[in-house]
Amino acid sequence: MEQLSTMDWRRLFDILLHQEIEQNSYNPIYEGLGINQSVYPRTSLRDKVLEVSAGAINKGLKRNQQIGIFTLNSSVHSFFLDLGFQQVGVCPVFINPYYNDDEFQHIFNLLELKILFVENKHIYDRIHQLLGDDKFNIPIYCIEKHNEVPHIEEFLTTPLAHHFEQFETNKAAIHEDDLATIVLTAGTENLPKAVMLSHKNLCSTIKQIARIIPLRHNNRVVSILPFHHIVSRQLFYAYIINDCSIYFLKNNNLLLENIKKVAPHYFLSSKEILIQFYDNIVHNELKKSFLRKSIFKWSINLGRKYKNYDKLSIFYFIQIAFANFLIFRHWRKAFGGKIEGILVSEQTLYASFSRLFTAAGIDLRQCYSIAECSGMVSLNNFQLNETNFNTVGYALKGTTIEIIEPKDKFDNGKIAIQSEGVMMGYFGEDKLTKNYFLSNDLGRLTNRKNLLQIAGRAKDKIELQSGEKINPQFIESQVLNSPFIENCLVYKSKQGLCTILSLFDTQIKIWNTLENKQSDIDNILNNDSFIELIKNEIININKQLNKPEKITNIQITKDKWNKDNLMLNAFNKKNRVHIFNQYNHLKIYKII
């Protein structure tokens, strides 16, 4: 990683020139696997970026004009479009296709999009259906080939001499403080807001990420999450800086199989991908002998008790060594056998999952990211003696995090961030931020090491009958430490705090098998001994909570919460009102 010492590039599109100067070897980028794999040497990447720039000039796009990119997966085309537009001063906006109709309407009214690029015909049809041909005359290009839709190749242009002259003129006029991109984020009124990020914003954070994550030359990495996920975009450029071999994989039914084939050292994951991996592991283990299943359960329970490395006893080390030989080494093989670390940027990642995967020799780390601060703000370090599983880690170098008054009795307050990554401002609003941003997220800094703990959102606080206000997300984060609970929602009822629990199918199957029961899930959820088990899980969690935070009642559902059933929004955050309306009628089980 010696080459990082001279990272003085200040505009994102300079990253390719930086590589040519600083590095002697360039690993290609791969898209897909098998007979459908495409390989892009670094020289080919630069050529594709220039073709995008030439296409922008031919279409007459001007500086700071916006183009929209709708993708469901990470792809090499996202990279071409990102840098190709930026280096001629055009502003790329990556847009999440999972927005609902009202959010889409708001986005098209808010932004001034001149051209759209969509991943497939389905997204193209949805946009046309939503806006109508009479209102929608923006050119659209499709990344996948369809006879009815113009293909991206029709936009790309082989640059000629006059294009290169225009490239140099445009690039020379772009300053590090100029607008580079717009990122959409959830607004306080539940409608997306457009965050304006400069080249300085992006470059300052990407450089720090490239330093803090222990990536090495020739490491294999996979890119799965689309570029509207700001951390995915940041990590991609960190991979480029460290000359990693990058594989773009689609998030489909073959994802886990393809990850195993690539055998990556690091990658960014979503919580859903980790759950899918865990489900597959459990499914395979439950087919084996009763003794094997018992050892598996023992290993899982042992892994969930994993503590910080410097706090582990010799006896625990010996137990983990046995669990590793019998069970956990097969987990690493399922990721290809080379896996060193996985990063997750979702605040709702279970601490027990981080402990379990780390115990299995797969360092699972959580970061805190916010679009207004160019993505990643803090990271739970991959160094074992600097990891705390109940936090989102330390602030990145050059970033200052403070907790602003008024604080509650638990020292939770609004998170204030100061860094070069703080946005220019919101598009359509005059107010600028000047390197300082006050988040609506609540948190606190631990007394010993200044590690950041997230407590929830200010707008979601619950006021109790006593007048005291509590953070439901903090309670929910504690509930999710139970291996049986996949998701939950805390709300105020007449009887006190009630929690709706969405349970893990896989953990129920483990319990059902080891108890020698042959019941389907509906019968299990009505089984008295199983209900007592879940109640005891909540009773144990209550022991870790302060008196006003203790859960008095629970309701249980087998349903999974996702974007398709509208339980989660486009940002994978809970639609709290919708969940409450859907499940508040369920049978109530009293805890206290």
Sequence and secondary structure as in RCSB ss.txt:
>XXXX:A:sequence
MEQLSTMDWRRLFDILLHQEIEQNSYNPIYEGLGINQSVYPRTSLRDKVLEVSAGAINKGLKRNQQIGIFTLNSS
VHSFFLDLGFQQVGVCPVFINPYYNDDEFQHIFNLLELKILFVENKHIYDRIHQLLGDDKFNIPIYCIEKHNEVP
HIEEFLTTPLAHHFEQFETNKAAIHEDDLATIVLTAGTENLPKAVMLSHKNLCSTIKQIARIIPLRHNNRVVSIL
PFHHIVSRQLFYAYIINDCSIYFLKNNNLLLENIKKVAPHYFLSSKEILIQFYDNIVHNELKKSFLRKSIFKWSI
NLGRKYKNYDKLSIFYFIQIAFANFLIFRHWRKAFGGKIEGILVSEQTLYASFSRLFTAAGIDLRQCYSIAECSG
MVSLNNFQLNETNFNTVGYALKGTTIEIIEPKDKFDNGKIAIQSEGVMMGYFGEDKLTKNYFLSNDLGRLTNRKN
LLQIAGRAKDKIELQSGEKINPQFIESQVLNSPFIENCLVYKSKQGLCTILSLFDTQIKIWNTLENKQSDIDNIL
NNDSFIELIKNEIININKQLNKPEKITNIQITKDKWNKDNLMLNAFNKKNRVHIFNQYNHLKIYKII
>XXXX:A:secstr
 GGGGG    SGGGHHHHHHHH S    EEESSGGG EEE HHHHHHHHHHHHHHHHHTT  TT EEEEE SS  
HHHHHHHHHHHTTT EEEEE TT  HHHHHHHHHHS EEEEEESSHHHHHHHHHHH TTT    EEESS BTTB 
BGGGT     HHHHHHHHHHHHT  TTSEEEEEEEE TTSSEEEEEEEHHHHHHHHHHHHHHS   TT EEEE S
 TTSHHHHHHHHHHHHTT EEEE  SSTTHHHHHHHH  SEEEE HHHHHHHHHHHHHHHTTS HHHHHHHHHHH
HHHTT   GGG  HHHHHHHHHHIIIIIHHHHHHTTS   EEEE  TT  HHHHHHHHHTT EEEEEEEEGGGTE
EEEE  SSGGG  TTS  EE TT EEEEESS  TTS EEEEEESTTS SEETT   B TTEEEEEEEEEE TTT 
 EEEEEEGGG EE TTS EE HHHHHHHHTTSTTEEEEEEEEETTEEEEEEEE HHHHHHHHHHTT    HHHHT
T HHHHHHHHHHHHHHHTTS GGG   EEEEE     TTTTSB TTS B HHHHHHHHTTS  EE  
